[in-house]
Amino acid sequence: MELFSEKMKKDPSFGVYKDLCDFCREVMKTDKRLATKYLLMLSDELEARIGQVNDLNELKELFGLHRKVVFLGAEESFHLYLLAVEWNREP
């Protein structure tokens, strides 16, 4: 998992974020606590990255991935649960 953290710092690209999400999905089957830890980290990274992106297509990809991360971890993390509950709420 540290490999993903290092890779995200060096290359904050959609592919790296997606790989970590996919990895967490698999780890969730055996170690929910560890997967949730990294889903929270990934959620924070995606939120920060979304704020920096100007390209509409990249923004859509990141936003969609962030939604997957939030809903994947919502059962195990109260923070992610609250994000999931508010996801489609009218402002």
Helices and strands as residue ranges (DSSP letters): H 2-10, H 14-27, H 32-50, H 56-73, H 78-85
